[in-house]
Amino acid sequence: MAWDTYWAGIREAGAGSEILWDAGTDREFLGYKDVLLRHLDPELPVVDVGCGHGSFTRALAGVFGEVIGVDVSGHAVAHAAAHPIGEDRPLGQDHTLVQNRPGTVRYEARDMTAPGAAEGLTGTTDANVFIRGVLHVLDPSDQAALVENLRLLAGSRGTLFLAETNFQGNPVEYVSHLGATHQNIPAPLERAIRGLPMPGRFGPEERLRALPPESWELLEDGEAAIETNPLTGVAGNSRVPGYFAVLRPRN
C-alpha cells in the first residue's frame, strides 16, 4: 500500500524534514482556529481523518477536549503516537495557542473509504470531523465512500471542516510551484510524487459534487493557504492555494 510504504520511510517531521506537507509551523492551523471555534460543538470529540504524523491532531487537542487521529497507514499512526501534545513546533509569528489542560489524543489505523469504517471509532453517535489534504488525492468513488463515513461520524450534531489544495494549474505547474526545476526536484517533493497518488484539486465545484447540497448544509467556505515544507528560498512558494468548507449533514 502506497501510503504505508511512504510513512515507513519517514524518519523525522517539521520544516526541512522529508514530509512535503509539514511546514513546521502552526500558521495554517491558526488560520482555521476561529472558524473551528465558530462552528464545532466543543462538547463533541473531533476526528482528524487522514491524520498522518499527527501534527494537526495535536494542534486540535490544544483547543478541543478529545481528539482522535485516524489514518490508513499504520506507520503514520505509529509516528503520530510517538509525539506527545505540545512538543511539535514553534507557533506562527505573533500567535499563541493557549490551553491550560490539553485535550486527550489517541490514534487508530483505519481505511476510512472502507464500508463501516466509522463504526465504533468515537464511542458516541456524534462527532466533529477535521479533514485536510485527503479528498484531493482520491478518485470520485473513494471520495463517495469516505464522505459516507464522514456523514456517519458527524451524526445529528457533528460538523465537518475540510481544507484541501485547489491549485488551478496542471501537474507540471504544481510541482514547479513547490520547487521542482528541470535540473532538480527537492527530496520531499520527489518522495511524494514518485510513490503517492497524483494530487488533484478540490474547490467549490468538487465540493458540490462530493458533498451535494441536498445531503450537506454549507455553513461557511472560502479560500485557504495550504502550508507545505519550505523547499525554496522564494517567498510564498511553500503555500498552495486551497479551499476550506464547513458543512453539516442534513438529516
Backbone bond lengths (Angstrom), bond angles and torsions (degrees), N, CA, C in turn:
res aa  C-N    CA-C-N  psi(-1)  N-CA   C-N-CA  omega(-1)  CA-C   N-CA-C  phi
1 M - - - 1.459 - - 1.534 109.55 -
2 A 1.349 115.44 129.40 1.463 120.69 -170.03 1.522 112.77 -59.05
3 W 1.328 117.34 -43.61 1.460 119.68 -175.78 1.521 111.89 -68.69
4 D 1.319 117.50 -37.59 1.458 119.35 179.18 1.523 110.72 -69.38
5 T 1.337 116.81 -37.66 1.464 120.27 175.72 1.523 110.39 -61.99
6 Y 1.325 116.15 -43.00 1.465 120.56 178.85 1.523 110.84 -59.00
7 W 1.325 116.98 -52.93 1.467 120.10 -175.70 1.521 112.66 -69.45
8 A 1.307 117.78 -25.89 1.465 120.20 177.29 1.521 111.54 -64.39
9 G 1.337 116.81 -26.07 1.457 120.38 -178.67 1.515 114.91 -92.86
10 I 1.331 118.04 -1.30 1.462 121.85 -178.45 1.525 109.78 -85.34
11 R 1.325 115.23 131.66 1.464 119.90 -178.93 1.529 112.77 -107.62
12 E 1.327 117.93 -32.79 1.465 119.90 -178.66 1.515 109.95 -148.59
13 A 1.344 115.26 164.39 1.456 121.69 -176.59 1.522 109.62 -120.48
14 G 1.346 115.39 176.01 1.454 120.71 176.94 1.513 112.84 98.15
15 A 1.333 116.11 176.68 1.459 121.68 178.81 1.519 109.84 -58.94
16 G 1.323 115.70 135.21 1.455 120.20 -179.04 1.509 114.07 83.63
17 S 1.340 117.15 1.62 1.464 120.87 -179.56 1.524 109.81 -88.70
18 E 1.330 115.64 -167.61 1.466 121.30 -177.81 1.520 112.91 -88.97
19 I 1.336 118.30 -2.92 1.466 121.64 -174.32 1.526 109.37 -94.43
20 L 1.321 116.13 116.67 1.458 121.05 -174.35 1.520 112.29 -60.53
21 W 1.330 117.21 -42.16 1.470 120.44 -171.49 1.522 113.23 -95.82
22 D 1.325 118.20 17.94 1.468 121.61 175.45 1.519 108.65 -108.19
23 A 1.334 116.34 107.10 1.457 121.37 -176.79 1.519 112.82 -82.82
24 G 1.339 117.26 -11.25 1.456 119.72 -178.22 1.513 113.61 74.73
25 T 1.330 117.59 19.83 1.460 121.97 179.06 1.523 108.79 -145.85
26 D 1.322 117.18 155.23 1.461 121.94 176.42 1.526 112.55 -92.43
27 R 1.313 117.44 14.19 1.468 119.96 -175.68 1.532 111.79 -59.17
28 E 1.328 117.56 -43.31 1.465 119.14 180.00 1.523 110.69 -63.47
29 F 1.334 117.16 -46.31 1.467 119.69 -179.97 1.523 111.02 -60.62
30 L 1.309 117.54 -40.91 1.460 120.20 179.96 1.524 111.50 -63.19
31 G 1.339 116.69 -27.80 1.455 120.15 174.55 1.520 113.28 -68.43
32 Y 1.326 116.45 -22.99 1.462 121.30 178.76 1.528 112.92 -94.41
33 K 1.310 117.17 -17.32 1.461 121.06 -165.93 1.524 112.76 -56.96
34 D 1.324 118.40 -47.71 1.462 120.20 -178.40 1.526 111.31 -63.44
35 V 1.331 116.90 -37.70 1.468 120.63 178.06 1.525 109.96 -63.52
36 L 1.321 116.27 -44.23 1.464 120.40 179.03 1.527 111.33 -61.23
37 L 1.321 116.47 -45.38 1.462 120.23 -179.45 1.524 111.76 -66.37
38 R 1.314 116.36 -29.17 1.460 120.74 -178.80 1.535 111.79 -72.44
39 H 1.311 117.62 -31.08 1.462 119.55 -169.02 1.525 115.46 -118.41
40 L 1.321 119.33 -26.59 1.461 120.88 -174.36 1.524 111.04 -89.23
41 D 1.315 116.30 130.61 1.461 122.39 177.74 1.529 108.55 -68.05
42 P 1.338 118.64 115.95 1.470 120.47 -176.34 1.520 113.77 -68.37
43 E 1.323 117.21 -13.02 1.464 120.34 179.08 1.529 112.28 -80.87
44 L 1.322 116.85 -12.00 1.464 120.67 -177.69 1.521 110.82 -98.82
45 P 1.336 117.58 150.93 1.464 119.23 172.67 1.522 110.70 -67.03
46 V 1.325 115.80 157.88 1.459 122.30 175.95 1.522 108.20 -113.95
47 V 1.326 116.47 128.89 1.459 121.61 176.20 1.522 108.28 -104.45
48 D 1.326 116.58 120.04 1.461 123.03 176.90 1.526 107.33 -93.32
49 V 1.328 116.40 101.87 1.463 122.14 -174.67 1.526 109.37 -88.10
50 G 1.331 115.68 126.50 1.461 120.29 -173.82 1.513 110.23 76.24
51 C 1.328 116.10 47.00 1.472 121.28 -169.75 1.518 113.40 -71.43
52 G 1.337 118.89 -18.18 1.456 119.56 -177.27 1.513 111.58 57.79
53 H 1.335 116.24 -130.64 1.466 120.32 -178.04 1.525 112.80 -85.73
54 G 1.336 117.50 8.37 1.457 121.03 166.69 1.509 117.14 88.17
55 S 1.328 119.10 13.64 1.466 118.66 -177.28 1.524 111.71 -65.31
56 F 1.328 117.91 -42.05 1.463 120.02 178.01 1.525 110.96 -75.62
57 T 1.323 117.78 -30.38 1.465 120.46 175.73 1.519 110.12 -58.94
58 R 1.321 115.65 -46.57 1.470 119.76 -179.19 1.526 111.26 -68.64
59 A 1.331 117.23 -35.77 1.465 119.40 176.22 1.526 110.72 -64.40
60 L 1.319 116.79 -40.87 1.466 120.52 177.38 1.523 111.40 -61.41
61 A 1.329 116.54 -35.84 1.468 120.58 -179.94 1.518 112.20 -69.67
62 G 1.326 117.94 -12.79 1.451 120.78 172.00 1.511 112.98 -78.79
63 V 1.340 116.09 -6.67 1.463 121.35 -176.64 1.525 112.09 -124.12
64 F 1.334 116.87 -36.65 1.463 121.67 -175.28 1.525 110.61 -115.02
65 G 1.326 115.28 155.09 1.460 120.33 -170.18 1.511 115.48 -75.91
66 E 1.335 117.94 -31.68 1.463 121.25 -178.66 1.516 109.10 -138.70
67 V 1.327 116.55 124.10 1.461 121.54 -178.35 1.523 108.71 -130.52
68 I 1.322 115.72 135.58 1.460 122.32 179.43 1.517 107.79 -121.41
69 G 1.314 117.07 118.69 1.452 121.72 175.88 1.512 110.01 -93.88
70 V 1.320 116.70 130.72 1.464 120.79 -179.82 1.519 109.13 -131.11
71 D 1.324 115.84 136.80 1.461 120.86 -179.35 1.522 109.21 -146.05
72 V 1.332 115.58 151.38 1.457 120.47 178.59 1.522 111.95 -68.39
73 S 1.330 117.21 -22.06 1.465 122.08 -176.02 1.522 111.84 -98.15
74 G 1.322 116.22 122.74 1.458 120.01 174.02 1.508 112.56 -64.68
75 H 1.346 117.50 -33.07 1.464 120.36 177.80 1.529 110.76 -67.26
76 A 1.337 117.92 -37.23 1.464 120.45 176.24 1.517 110.58 -62.38
77 V 1.321 116.51 -45.20 1.461 121.16 179.87 1.525 110.67 -62.56
78 A 1.324 117.58 -37.98 1.469 120.45 177.50 1.521 110.81 -64.05
79 H 1.342 117.44 -41.59 1.469 120.60 175.12 1.523 110.17 -59.39
80 A 1.328 116.13 -46.71 1.464 120.72 -176.96 1.519 111.47 -61.81
81 A 1.323 116.33 -45.16 1.462 120.45 -176.43 1.522 112.68 -67.66
82 A 1.329 116.94 -19.14 1.465 120.67 -178.46 1.522 112.87 -79.77
83 H 1.349 117.31 -7.65 1.465 120.81 -175.73 1.520 110.04 -115.91
84 P 1.326 118.74 116.32 1.465 120.79 178.33 1.522 112.01 -71.59
85 I 1.316 115.41 161.09 1.463 121.12 178.20 1.519 109.81 -60.27
86 G 1.339 115.81 136.36 1.455 120.18 171.63 1.505 115.51 92.95
87 E 1.340 118.78 -7.12 1.454 118.89 -177.12 1.516 112.58 -90.91
88 D 1.329 117.76 -6.87 1.449 120.82 -161.35 1.508 116.38 -61.16
89 R 1.323 116.39 -64.82 1.443 117.20 -159.87 1.510 111.41 -164.74
90 P 1.334 117.17 165.25 1.456 119.20 172.06 1.517 109.92 -67.50
91 L 1.321 116.32 149.49 1.450 120.63 178.35 1.513 109.97 -81.23
92 G 1.336 116.12 168.92 1.443 120.13 176.00 1.521 110.91 -59.63
93 Q 1.311 116.45 153.14 1.464 121.11 -175.15 1.529 110.81 -57.56
94 D 1.332 115.28 130.84 1.461 123.20 176.80 1.531 113.17 65.28
95 H 1.323 117.28 20.81 1.464 120.42 177.54 1.520 109.05 -126.69
96 T 1.314 115.14 151.13 1.461 119.75 174.48 1.515 108.86 -138.21
97 L 1.310 115.36 152.33 1.455 121.62 169.13 1.518 106.96 -107.58
98 V 1.306 117.46 119.90 1.451 120.77 -177.20 1.524 108.61 -108.87
99 Q 1.304 116.33 121.08 1.462 121.60 176.80 1.516 106.90 -150.49
100 N 1.333 116.91 110.04 1.458 119.76 -177.66 1.526 111.89 -68.20
101 R 1.327 116.59 -36.09 1.461 120.81 -179.51 1.525 107.97 -126.41
102 P 1.325 117.63 96.19 1.460 119.63 -178.09 1.520 111.08 -57.66
103 G 1.332 115.00 148.22 1.449 119.72 178.60 1.516 111.88 -70.27
104 T 1.320 114.83 168.01 1.458 119.94 177.31 1.525 109.66 -81.77
105 V 1.316 115.70 147.45 1.464 121.89 179.97 1.518 108.75 -131.61
106 R 1.321 115.76 137.01 1.458 120.29 167.88 1.523 108.28 -142.28
107 Y 1.321 115.90 162.97 1.459 121.40 -174.76 1.520 110.33 -130.04
108 E 1.330 114.97 147.94 1.458 121.25 174.95 1.524 109.31 -140.24
109 A 1.330 115.82 144.61 1.463 121.61 173.00 1.525 108.26 -93.24
110 R 1.327 116.01 115.10 1.467 121.71 177.92 1.517 109.25 -148.16
111 D 1.311 115.91 143.97 1.458 121.86 171.05 1.522 107.30 -87.19
112 M 1.322 116.33 104.72 1.458 120.05 -174.26 1.522 112.83 -79.03
113 T 1.339 118.01 2.79 1.460 120.25 169.59 1.527 111.23 -93.40
114 A 1.329 118.21 -3.91 1.464 121.79 -179.39 1.527 110.14 -81.20
115 P 1.326 118.09 141.95 1.469 120.03 178.33 1.528 111.16 -56.94
116 G 1.328 115.49 132.47 1.458 120.64 176.98 1.512 115.34 77.46
117 A 1.340 118.04 8.62 1.472 120.02 -176.60 1.518 112.88 -63.82
118 A 1.323 117.63 -22.63 1.469 120.26 -179.31 1.522 112.81 -76.38
119 E 1.312 117.11 -17.34 1.463 120.51 -173.39 1.528 111.60 -66.24
120 G 1.326 115.61 130.17 1.457 121.12 174.92 1.511 115.86 73.46
121 L 1.328 117.60 8.21 1.463 119.31 -176.28 1.519 112.20 -74.14
122 T 1.322 117.23 -39.65 1.462 120.23 -173.57 1.519 113.98 -107.80
123 G 1.304 118.81 -16.35 1.457 120.01 -175.89 1.512 113.22 77.31
124 T 1.333 116.86 9.13 1.456 121.72 178.16 1.514 108.04 -142.59
125 T 1.330 116.96 165.77 1.462 120.18 -177.94 1.515 112.66 -88.00
126 D 1.327 118.82 -8.18 1.462 122.14 -177.75 1.524 109.51 -134.65
127 A 1.330 116.50 138.40 1.463 121.03 177.38 1.518 108.94 -153.46
128 N 1.314 115.41 153.71 1.452 120.78 167.84 1.520 108.53 -82.61
129 V 1.333 116.09 153.06 1.460 120.97 -178.91 1.524 109.02 -129.28
130 F 1.332 115.93 131.40 1.464 123.64 174.13 1.524 106.43 -116.71
131 I 1.322 116.93 126.99 1.459 119.94 179.17 1.524 109.04 -140.24
132 R 1.314 115.76 123.46 1.464 121.42 -177.63 1.528 109.04 -128.72
133 G 1.321 115.65 125.54 1.453 120.44 170.88 1.512 115.30 67.39
134 V 1.318 117.22 35.67 1.468 121.03 179.49 1.526 111.10 -116.19
135 L 1.314 117.09 -49.79 1.461 120.94 -174.12 1.524 112.49 -60.38
136 H 1.323 118.26 -32.68 1.464 120.02 -175.16 1.523 113.59 -73.85
137 V 1.342 118.14 -10.29 1.467 119.96 176.88 1.529 112.07 -105.78
138 L 1.331 117.83 5.01 1.459 121.85 -179.60 1.524 110.88 -103.54
139 D 1.335 116.03 146.99 1.460 119.13 173.40 1.534 108.61 -78.09
140 P 1.337 117.45 166.57 1.472 119.78 -174.22 1.524 114.42 -56.02
141 S 1.331 118.42 -36.63 1.470 119.07 -178.89 1.522 111.28 -68.78
142 D 1.336 117.24 -39.81 1.464 119.88 176.94 1.525 111.25 -70.45
143 Q 1.337 117.05 -35.24 1.462 119.32 174.54 1.528 110.52 -58.91
144 A 1.328 116.53 -45.29 1.463 120.21 -178.95 1.526 111.30 -62.97
145 A 1.329 116.40 -41.15 1.465 119.94 179.18 1.523 111.15 -65.69
146 L 1.337 116.52 -41.33 1.460 120.48 178.18 1.520 110.86 -64.47
147 V 1.321 116.91 -46.14 1.465 121.01 -177.69 1.526 111.01 -60.46
148 E 1.323 117.56 -35.86 1.465 119.52 177.17 1.523 110.67 -62.58
149 N 1.325 117.27 -40.84 1.468 119.84 176.90 1.523 111.72 -68.82
150 L 1.329 117.64 -34.69 1.463 120.12 175.99 1.527 110.44 -63.87
151 R 1.330 116.07 -38.86 1.466 120.13 178.18 1.527 110.61 -63.23
152 L 1.318 116.23 -42.29 1.464 119.97 179.07 1.525 111.25 -65.68
153 L 1.328 117.19 -38.79 1.463 120.57 177.68 1.522 111.31 -63.10
154 A 1.326 116.65 -44.98 1.465 120.71 -175.28 1.525 111.67 -66.94
155 G 1.314 117.40 -35.74 1.459 119.72 -179.67 1.520 111.76 62.01
156 S 1.321 117.01 -141.21 1.466 121.43 -176.53 1.523 113.33 -95.61
157 R 1.333 118.08 -14.07 1.471 120.62 -175.65 1.518 113.72 -119.56
158 G 1.312 117.76 -15.56 1.455 120.55 -174.31 1.518 113.25 -80.27
159 T 1.327 114.99 162.65 1.458 123.46 -178.36 1.516 109.00 -128.51
160 L 1.326 115.90 143.61 1.460 122.78 178.16 1.519 110.03 -104.66
161 F 1.331 116.49 126.60 1.464 122.28 170.42 1.517 107.41 -113.24
162 L 1.336 117.07 126.78 1.458 120.77 176.68 1.521 110.23 -126.14
163 A 1.323 115.31 146.06 1.465 122.62 173.95 1.522 107.15 -138.27
164 E 1.330 116.42 126.55 1.459 121.45 -174.61 1.523 110.33 -139.56
165 T 1.325 116.29 154.94 1.456 119.70 174.00 1.525 109.21 -70.94
166 N 1.332 115.15 143.85 1.465 121.27 -179.11 1.526 109.01 -138.93
167 F 1.334 114.83 48.39 1.467 121.25 -179.67 1.528 108.97 -70.65
168 Q 1.326 116.39 130.78 1.461 120.25 -171.65 1.527 114.33 -90.51
169 G 1.332 118.24 -7.33 1.457 120.00 179.83 1.515 112.41 -85.25
170 N 1.341 115.20 -177.05 1.461 120.50 177.54 1.530 109.80 -84.47
171 P 1.341 118.55 174.07 1.469 120.06 -177.26 1.523 114.26 -57.89
172 V 1.332 117.77 -36.33 1.467 120.05 178.73 1.524 110.20 -65.02
173 E 1.331 116.67 -43.77 1.461 120.36 178.18 1.525 111.36 -64.67
174 Y 1.316 116.10 -34.05 1.465 120.42 179.95 1.523 111.00 -64.88
175 V 1.332 117.44 -50.96 1.467 119.36 -178.89 1.523 110.86 -69.11
176 S 1.332 117.55 -29.74 1.465 119.84 175.61 1.522 110.65 -66.45
177 H 1.324 116.69 -39.63 1.466 121.23 177.42 1.523 110.77 -58.49
178 L 1.337 116.11 -36.07 1.464 120.88 -177.62 1.523 113.40 -85.60
179 G 1.339 117.73 -2.79 1.458 118.79 173.32 1.505 116.90 123.70
180 A 1.336 118.83 -0.97 1.463 120.27 179.32 1.529 110.21 -74.83
181 T 1.328 116.36 140.16 1.460 123.04 174.19 1.528 108.21 -128.88
182 H 1.340 116.22 176.47 1.467 119.68 176.18 1.518 111.05 -64.25
183 Q 1.321 117.13 -26.25 1.462 121.04 -176.45 1.528 113.58 -94.64
184 N 1.329 117.33 -22.68 1.463 118.30 -170.00 1.528 111.43 -154.87
185 I 1.327 115.05 141.35 1.463 121.82 169.76 1.521 106.74 -121.48
186 P 1.331 118.86 117.22 1.469 119.96 179.38 1.526 111.16 -53.56
187 A 1.323 115.83 143.18 1.468 121.09 -171.94 1.531 114.12 -55.61
188 P 1.355 120.42 -45.54 1.472 118.58 179.57 1.528 112.64 -61.56
189 L 1.333 116.55 -35.31 1.457 120.73 178.81 1.525 110.52 -71.05
190 E 1.326 116.33 -43.58 1.465 119.93 179.52 1.523 110.92 -62.29
191 R 1.326 116.64 -41.85 1.468 120.36 179.46 1.530 110.50 -58.86
192 A 1.330 116.53 -39.50 1.462 120.49 -177.76 1.523 112.19 -73.21
193 I 1.332 117.53 -44.89 1.466 118.85 -173.38 1.521 112.63 -79.91
194 R 1.324 117.61 -19.61 1.466 119.62 179.65 1.526 112.24 -77.76
195 G 1.335 117.85 -34.42 1.453 118.55 -170.46 1.508 116.84 -120.27
196 L 1.345 117.83 -5.16 1.463 120.57 -173.68 1.527 110.92 -115.60
197 P 1.332 117.98 162.53 1.462 120.31 178.03 1.525 111.33 -57.39
198 M 1.331 116.09 140.84 1.460 120.65 178.76 1.528 109.80 -66.37
199 P 1.331 117.59 127.07 1.467 119.07 -178.83 1.518 112.00 -69.06
200 G 1.312 115.38 146.17 1.449 121.69 171.63 1.516 108.92 -108.49
201 R 1.302 116.10 -151.40 1.463 120.25 174.91 1.522 108.55 -123.94
202 F 1.337 114.82 154.48 1.461 119.68 178.48 1.519 107.63 -143.02
203 G 1.319 114.87 103.20 1.455 121.61 178.85 1.519 110.39 -127.53
204 P 1.330 117.51 -158.36 1.466 120.11 -176.89 1.527 113.61 -57.38
205 E 1.328 117.09 -40.18 1.468 119.84 -179.19 1.524 111.35 -63.79
206 E 1.332 115.82 -45.67 1.465 120.28 179.48 1.533 111.16 -67.01
207 R 1.333 116.09 -35.58 1.465 119.53 178.11 1.520 111.64 -64.89
208 L 1.321 117.29 -39.98 1.463 120.39 178.45 1.525 111.57 -61.60
209 R 1.324 116.33 -35.26 1.458 119.78 179.40 1.525 111.62 -75.41
210 A 1.342 116.35 -45.13 1.467 120.44 -174.88 1.524 112.65 -78.74
211 L 1.329 116.76 -33.27 1.469 121.85 -178.86 1.531 108.01 -129.09
212 P 1.324 117.15 74.85 1.462 120.87 -171.33 1.526 112.31 -64.61
213 P 1.340 116.42 149.60 1.471 120.46 -174.30 1.522 113.97 -64.12
214 E 1.318 118.01 -21.93 1.463 118.26 176.90 1.527 111.71 -72.63
215 S 1.342 116.69 -17.52 1.469 120.85 179.74 1.520 113.30 -110.09
216 W 1.344 116.50 -22.94 1.463 121.29 -175.41 1.524 110.12 -133.12
217 E 1.317 116.11 131.91 1.466 122.21 175.11 1.526 109.23 -89.73
218 L 1.328 116.57 123.34 1.462 121.48 177.59 1.524 109.31 -83.32
219 L 1.333 116.55 121.17 1.462 122.00 179.97 1.522 112.17 -95.69
220 E 1.316 116.64 -35.37 1.467 121.12 -178.05 1.523 107.93 -166.87
221 D 1.334 116.66 146.17 1.461 119.93 171.56 1.516 109.31 -154.14
222 G 1.322 115.91 170.62 1.452 119.98 -179.20 1.519 111.85 170.59
223 E 1.319 114.83 -174.78 1.456 120.59 178.96 1.524 110.29 -78.10
224 A 1.323 115.42 151.55 1.464 122.24 176.48 1.518 108.44 -136.52
225 A 1.309 116.12 160.26 1.464 122.18 173.34 1.520 107.40 -114.40
226 I 1.324 116.57 109.48 1.458 121.66 -179.47 1.523 108.23 -84.27
227 E 1.318 115.75 118.08 1.464 121.01 -176.97 1.533 110.10 -84.62
228 T 1.332 115.72 134.85 1.461 121.08 175.41 1.523 109.55 -124.19
229 N 1.311 114.65 172.31 1.460 121.50 178.51 1.526 109.11 -59.83
230 P 1.331 119.52 124.09 1.469 120.79 -179.18 1.524 110.93 -68.18
231 L 1.344 116.66 109.06 1.460 121.96 -174.11 1.515 112.95 -103.97
232 T 1.337 117.06 -11.69 1.463 121.05 179.11 1.518 108.39 -131.94
233 G 1.307 116.09 172.11 1.453 120.57 176.16 1.511 112.58 -91.11
234 V 1.326 117.45 8.18 1.457 121.57 -177.02 1.525 109.55 -87.30
235 A 1.323 116.01 120.43 1.464 120.51 -178.49 1.522 110.66 -59.74
236 G 1.308 116.96 132.26 1.453 122.14 176.78 1.508 115.32 91.62
237 N 1.338 117.90 -16.36 1.463 119.15 -177.81 1.522 112.76 -68.29
238 S 1.325 117.03 -22.19 1.464 119.29 179.73 1.523 112.23 -84.30
239 R 1.323 117.46 -0.73 1.462 121.35 177.67 1.525 109.31 -106.46
240 V 1.321 115.47 127.23 1.459 121.48 179.33 1.524 108.51 -105.42
241 P 1.337 118.23 130.90 1.460 119.02 176.59 1.525 110.72 -55.59
242 G 1.316 115.34 133.52 1.459 119.68 -175.73 1.510 112.44 -138.31
243 Y 1.313 114.40 -176.97 1.456 122.90 -176.48 1.524 108.23 -141.73
244 F 1.332 116.16 138.54 1.462 119.38 173.84 1.525 109.05 -124.05
245 A 1.310 115.40 154.06 1.465 120.73 175.74 1.521 109.17 -150.24
246 V 1.319 114.95 148.70 1.462 122.73 175.88 1.523 107.19 -121.11
247 L 1.323 116.11 125.71 1.461 120.33 -174.55 1.522 111.14 -139.03
248 R 1.338 114.16 158.72 1.462 121.09 172.33 1.526 108.84 -130.77
249 P 1.326 116.37 140.18 1.468 117.58 177.29 1.524 111.08 -68.37
250 R 1.308 115.32 141.33 1.466 120.45 174.16 1.524 108.19 -84.09
251 N 1.306 116.04 132.15 1.468 120.24 -176.39 1.529 111.05 -106.49
